[in-house]
């Protein structure tokens, strides 16, 4: 009898211990997620703020024609980066989040890939002709493009590794530091222009990407690289690693083309002076709204990849509803004020960017949903959903651009882009609905309960800060 009682007490103790342990684990996970989201938003926010300020200063100084040429060349090179990187950052982040491959192995792989590509790449770039009408001459073009490609490969790989480690502060701090240097050196006043010309600044602008990539690589090696962890990647992981990368490069290439292919069509079929610069700037302004979804996606992906799918699914819907409401308010403000605000901020040569931006507002709202769900499905390693959605959107945009841009120019390009994004969002929401019996409203419409939860979180944050101060 005594042993039975002891066993009963022991069983109850074990049960309570397990419940308490589970509670602590969930609490820690919740705190970790909240901290990761907070750090990601704050520090990536600083980085994107520096990018926005730099973009404004470059646009004002070089005007719509000059800045359009710079960003058009960057657009071509950015697509090259996407292809030659083979999107290795996607499986890197996935397998590091799952702790199947360590950070030392992936850091060594990153550096090896860049060296193997860019050593012969330098000679290839030297043989290529300089794009007509650009701001780079034959002497500066090879060095500028090599710097851009090498730097962005390093940035792509090591930012992904930092984020997979939930480290958002250091990488963004380094990126911001270089951007601040570029901001200070824009030759838009007599003091700066006395020792740096426009041509020299453009060369420095392209070289800055190499500076950022090098700093990120060194910082990651100092913080995370361990010689005793340097070993061969297990043979059984090589094939799935490369398969993941292959699907990612196909999907990301289509995503890239989905929101930038219209630049090429506008340049080819629409020859109104300055309109290319106006359209690119309208798109870049719209893409600023993609920043917060991309920040959140950088947390959604590793959290989902590490196995917390149900938790992230619920939070993702809440985040999506909040973003839609926030962006609807922000876009409404810009629709009301943009006609006067855009030329004031970017300069008088950007008076034609207002209407394209207004027509891109549906794309902004749709992308807020798309990006979160794309990161979620990538974390689940179900890349076919993103792949199929990209095919639908890209087909609509390419066919639409060919039909519309020659007649309606940048106005038609904006309408076609928004149409493509709307179709993509509907497709990916229908896929999610089949799996989770969710509805479009779960992602699109802010609820009264969301407002109550938001108010509760704000009050808790204020109370915790007061307690900390006391």
C-alpha positions in Angstrom: 0.0 0.0 0.0 2.8 2.3 0.9 4.6 1.6 -2.4 1.4 2.3 -4.3 1.0 5.7 -2.6 4.6 6.5 -3.3 4.2 5.6 -6.9 1.1 7.7 -7.2 2.8 10.7 -5.6 5.8 10.1 -7.9 3.5 9.9 -10.9 1.8 13.2 -10.0 5.2 14.8 -9.3 6.4 13.7 -12.7 3.3 14.9 -14.4 3.5 18.3 -12.7 7.2 18.5 -13.5 6.5 17.7 -17.2 3.7 20.3 -17.3 5.9 22.9 -15.7 8.8 22.0 -18.0 6.5 22.4 -21.0 5.3 25.7 -19.8 8.8 27.0 -19.3 9.8 25.7 -22.8 6.8 27.5 -24.4 7.5 30.6 -22.5 11.2 30.6 -23.6 10.1 30.0 -27.2 7.6 32.8 -27.1 10.2 35.2 -25.6 12.8 34.1 -28.2 10.3 34.7 -31.0 9.4 38.1 -29.6 13.0 39.1 -29.2 14.0 37.9 -32.7 11.1 39.8 -34.2 12.0 43.0 -32.2 15.7 42.8 -33.1 14.9 42.1 -36.7 12.5 44.9 -37.1 14.7 47.5 -35.3 18.0 46.7 -36.9 16.9 45.9 -40.4 14.7 49.0 -40.1 17.9 51.1 -39.5 19.5 49.5 -42.5 16.6 50.1 -44.8 16.3 53.6 -43.5 19.9 54.3 -44.5 19.1 52.7 -48.0 16.1 55.0 -48.4 18.0 58.1 -47.5 20.9 57.2 -49.8 18.4 56.5 -52.6 16.8 59.9 -52.1 20.2 61.8 -52.2 21.4 59.9 -55.3 18.1 60.6 -57.0 18.2 64.3 -56.2 21.8 64.6 -57.3 21.8 62.6 -60.5 18.2 63.4 -61.3 15.8 61.0 -63.1 17.9 60.3 -66.1 21.2 59.7 -64.3 19.8 57.7 -61.3 17.7 55.7 -63.8 20.9 54.7 -65.6 22.6 53.7 -62.3 19.7 51.6 -61.0 19.2 50.0 -64.4 22.8 48.7 -64.4 22.4 47.6 -60.8 19.2 45.8 -61.8 21.1 43.8 -64.5 23.9 43.0 -62.0 21.5 42.0 -59.2 20.0 39.4 -61.5 23.4 38.1 -62.3 24.1 37.8 -58.5 20.9 35.8 -58.1 21.9 33.3 -60.8 25.6 32.8 -59.9 24.9 32.5 -56.2 22.8 29.5 -57.1 20.7 30.7 -54.1 22.8 28.7 -51.8 21.8 31.0 -49.0 18.3 29.3 -49.0 19.6 25.7 -48.0 22.3 27.3 -45.9 19.7 29.0 -43.7 17.5 25.9 -43.7 20.1 23.4 -42.7 21.8 25.7 -40.2 18.4 26.4 -38.5 17.9 22.7 -38.2 21.5 22.3 -37.0 22.3 19.6 -39.6 25.2 21.6 -41.0 27.3 23.9 -38.7 28.1 27.5 -39.3 31.8 26.8 -39.9 31.1 24.4 -42.7 28.7 26.9 -44.4 31.1 29.9 -43.9 33.9 27.9 -45.6 31.5 26.9 -48.4 30.4 30.6 -48.9 34.0 31.8 -49.3 35.0 29.0 -51.6 32.0 29.6 -53.8 32.8 33.3 -54.2 36.5 32.7 -54.9 35.8 30.0 -57.5 33.3 32.2 -59.3 34.9 35.6 -59.2 38.5 34.7 -60.1 37.5 33.7 -63.6 34.6 36.2 -63.5 37.1 39.1 -63.4 38.4 38.1 -66.8 34.9 37.6 -68.2 33.8 41.0 -67.0 36.8 42.7 -68.6 35.8 41.4 -72.0 32.2 42.6 -71.8 31.1 45.8 -73.5 29.9 48.7 -71.3 26.1 49.4 -71.4 25.3 52.4 -73.6 24.3 55.6 -71.8 25.6 54.5 -68.4 27.8 56.5 -66.0 30.6 53.9 -66.0 33.4 54.1 -68.6 35.5 51.3 -70.1 38.2 51.7 -67.4 35.9 51.7 -64.4 33.3 49.2 -65.5 35.2 45.9 -64.9 36.3 46.9 -61.4 32.9 48.3 -60.5 31.0 45.3 -61.7 33.4 42.8 -60.1 33.1 44.7 -56.8 29.3 44.7 -57.0 29.1 41.0 -57.8 31.7 39.8 -55.3 30.3 42.0 -52.5 26.7 41.0 -53.1 27.6 37.3 -53.1 29.3 37.7 -49.7 26.4 39.9 -48.4 23.8 37.3 -49.6 25.6 34.3 -48.0 26.7 35.9 -44.7 23.5 37.8 -44.0 21.6 34.5 -44.4 24.0 32.8 -42.0 23.7 35.6 -39.4 19.9 35.5 -39.6 19.8 31.7 -39.3 21.7 32.3 -36.0 19.1 34.9 -35.0 21.8 37.5 -35.0 20.3 40.7 -36.5 22.3 43.4 -34.8 25.9 43.1 -36.0 25.2 42.5 -39.8 22.9 45.4 -40.1 25.2 47.6 -38.1 28.0 47.0 -40.6 25.8 47.5 -43.6 24.5 50.8 -42.1 28.0 52.1 -41.4 29.0 51.8 -45.1 25.7 53.4 -46.2 26.3 56.3 -43.9 29.8 56.8 -45.5 28.1 56.9 -48.9 25.5 59.4 -47.7 28.1 61.8 -46.3 30.1 61.6 -49.6 27.3 62.4 -52.1 28.8 65.3 -54.1 25.7 67.5 -53.8 27.6 70.5 -52.2 30.7 72.4 -52.9 32.7 71.0 -50.0 32.3 67.4 -51.1 32.4 68.0 -54.8 35.9 69.7 -54.4 37.5 66.3 -53.8 35.1 63.7 -55.3 33.6 64.0 -58.8 30.4 62.4 -60.0 32.3 59.6 -61.8 34.4 58.9 -58.7 31.3 58.7 -56.5 29.6 56.2 -58.9 32.7 54.0 -58.7 32.7 54.3 -54.9 29.0 53.5 -54.9 29.6 50.2 -56.6 32.8 49.4 -54.6 30.8 49.9 -51.3 29.1 46.6 -51.9 32.4 44.8 -51.7 33.2 46.7 -48.5 30.0 45.6 -46.9 30.5 41.9 -48.0 34.1 41.8 -46.7 33.1 43.3 -43.3 30.2 40.8 -43.0 32.5 37.9 -43.8 35.2 39.0 -41.3 32.6 39.6 -38.6 31.0 36.2 -39.0 34.4 34.4 -39.0 35.4 36.2 -35.8 32.2 35.5 -34.0 31.2 32.0 -35.2 34.0 30.2 -37.1 35.6 27.3 -35.2 38.5 25.4 -36.8 37.6 22.2 -35.0 34.1 22.3 -36.6 35.6 22.5 -40.1 34.7 19.2 -41.7 33.2 17.8 -44.9 29.5 18.2 -45.3 27.9 14.7 -44.9 27.4 12.9 -48.2 23.7 12.2 -47.5 23.0 16.0 -47.2 24.8 17.0 -50.4 22.0 16.0 -52.8 19.1 17.5 -50.9 21.1 20.6 -50.3 21.7 21.1 -54.0 18.1 20.2 -54.8 16.9 22.8 -52.4 19.2 25.4 -54.0 18.1 24.4 -57.5 14.4 25.0 -56.7 15.2 28.2 -54.8 17.2 29.7 -57.7 14.4 28.9 -60.1 11.8 30.4 -57.8 13.8 33.4 -56.8 14.7 34.2 -60.4 11.1 34.3 -61.2 10.3 36.4 -58.2 13.1 38.9 -59.2 11.8 39.1 -62.7 8.2 39.4 -61.4 9.0 42.8 -59.8 11.8 44.0 -62.1 11.3 42.6 -65.6 9.1 45.6 -66.5 12.3 47.9 -66.2 13.6 46.2 -69.3 10.3 46.5 -71.2 10.0 50.2 -70.3 13.6 50.8 -71.5 13.0 48.9 -74.7 9.5 50.0 -75.7 9.1 53.5 -74.1 11.5 56.2 -75.0 10.1 59.2 -73.2 13.1 61.0 -71.5 13.2 60.5 -67.8 10.3 58.0 -67.6 12.5 55.0 -66.9 14.0 56.8 -63.9 10.5 57.9 -62.8 9.1 54.4 -63.1 12.1 52.8 -61.3 11.8 55.3 -58.5 8.0 54.6 -58.2 8.8 50.8 -58.0 11.6 51.4 -55.4 9.2 53.5 -53.3 6.7 50.6 -53.5 9.4 48.1 -52.6 10.1 50.1 -49.5 6.8 48.7 -48.3 8.3 45.2 -48.8 10.8 45.9 -46.1 8.7 44.9 -43.1 7.3 41.7 -44.7 10.9 40.7 -45.6 12.1 41.5 -42.0 9.3 39.4 -40.6 9.9 36.7 -43.2 13.5 36.5 -42.0 12.2 35.3 -38.7 9.3 33.2 -40.0 11.6 31.1 -42.2 14.0 29.8 -39.6 11.3 29.5 -37.0 9.2 27.4 -39.4 12.3 25.4 -40.6 13.1 24.5 -36.9 9.7 22.8 -36.6 7.4 25.5 -35.0 5.0 25.5 -37.9 1.6 25.7 -36.1 2.9 28.5 -33.9 4.2 30.5 -36.9 1.0 29.8 -38.9 -1.2 31.6 -36.3 1.2 34.4 -35.8 1.7 34.8 -39.6 -2.0 35.4 -40.1 -2.0 38.1 -37.3 1.0 39.8 -38.8 -0.5 39.8 -42.3 -3.8 41.4 -41.0 -1.8 44.0 -39.2 0.4 44.8 -42.2 -2.6 45.2 -44.5 -4.2 47.7 -42.2 -1.0 49.6 -41.6 -0.1 49.7 -45.3 -3.6 50.7 -46.3 -3.3 53.7 -44.1 0.3 54.5 -45.3 -0.7 54.2 -49.0 -3.7 56.4 -48.5 -1.5 59.1 -47.0 0.8 58.9 -50.0 -2.0 58.9 -52.5 -3.3 62.1 -51.0 0.0 63.9 -50.7 2.2 62.2 -53.3 1.5 64.4 -56.2 3.3 67.3 -54.4 5.5 65.2 -52.1 7.4 63.1 -54.6 8.9 66.0 -56.6 9.7 67.8 -53.4 11.6 64.7 -51.9 13.2 63.3 -55.1 13.5 66.5 -57.2 11.5 68.2 -59.9 12.5 65.6 -62.5 10.4 63.0 -60.8 7.0 64.6 -61.4 5.8 61.6 -63.5 6.2 58.9 -60.7 3.0 59.7 -58.9 0.4 57.9 -61.1 2.6 54.7 -61.5 2.9 54.6 -57.7 -0.8 54.9 -57.1 -1.4 52.1 -59.6 1.2 49.9 -57.7 -0.7 50.2 -54.4 -2.6 46.9 -54.9 0.8 45.2 -55.5 2.1 46.6 -52.2 -0.9 45.2 -50.2 -0.7 41.8 -52.0 3.0 41.4 -51.5 2.6 41.9 -47.7 0.6 38.6 -47.7 2.7 36.8 -50.4 6.1 37.4 -48.7 5.1 36.0 -45.3 3.4 32.9 -46.9 6.4 32.3 -49.2 8.8 32.3 -46.2 6.4 30.0 -44.4 6.3 27.5 -47.3 10.1 27.7 -47.8 10.5 26.9 -44.1 8.3 23.9 -44.5 10.5 23.0 -47.6 7.3 23.1 -49.8 8.9 25.2 -52.5 6.5 24.1 -55.3 3.8 26.5 -54.0 6.1 29.6 -54.4 7.3 28.2 -57.7 3.8 27.8 -59.1 2.7 31.2 -57.9 5.7 32.8 -59.5 5.0 31.2 -62.8 1.4 32.5 -62.8 2.5 36.1 -61.9 5.5 36.2 -64.2 3.5 35.0 -67.2 0.8 37.6 -66.6 3.4 40.4 -66.2 5.5 39.5 -69.3 2.5 39.0 -71.6 0.8 42.1 -70.2 4.0 44.2 -70.6 4.4 43.2 -74.2 0.8 44.2 -75.0 0.5 47.3 -72.9 3.8 49.2 -72.5 4.3 50.1 -76.1 1.0 52.0 -76.0 0.6 53.1 -72.4 4.2 53.3 -71.2 4.9 53.4 -67.4 1.1 53.7 -66.6 0.4 50.3 -68.3 3.5 48.7 -66.7 2.2 49.6 -63.2 -1.3 48.2 -63.9 0.1 44.9 -65.2 2.4 44.5 -62.2 -0.5 44.9 -59.8 -2.5 42.4 -61.7 0.3 39.9 -61.5 0.6 40.3 -57.7 -3.1 40.0 -57.1 -3.2 36.7 -59.0 -0.2 35.4 -57.1 -1.8 36.3 -53.7 -5.1 34.6 -54.6 -3.2 31.5 -55.7 -1.1 31.2 -52.5 -4.1 31.9 -50.2 -6.1 29.2 -52.0 -3.3 26.7 -51.4 -3.1 27.7 -47.7 -6.9 27.4 -47.5 -6.8 23.8 -48.7 -4.2 22.8 -46.1 -5.5 24.7 -43.1 -9.2 25.4 -43.9 -8.3 29.1 -43.6 -10.1 31.9 -45.4 -8.9 35.0 -47.2 -10.3 37.1 -44.3 -7.8 35.4 -41.9 -5.0 37.2 -43.8 -6.6 40.4 -45.1 -9.0 41.9 -42.6 -8.0 43.4 -39.2 -10.3 42.2 -36.4 -11.5 43.7 -33.1 -9.7 40.9 -31.3 -6.4 42.0 -33.0 -6.8 45.5 -31.7 -7.4 44.2 -28.1 -4.3 42.0 -28.4 -2.2 44.8 -29.8 -3.4 47.1 -26.9 -2.5 44.4 -24.4 1.0 43.9 -25.9 1.6 47.7 -25.8 0.5 48.0 -22.2 2.7 45.1 -21.2 5.6 46.6 -23.0 5.1 50.0 -21.2 4.7 48.3 -17.8 7.8 46.2 -18.3 9.8 49.4 -19.1 8.4 51.2 -16.1 9.4 48.3 -13.9 12.9 48.3 -15.5 13.3 52.0 -14.8 12.2 51.6 -11.2 
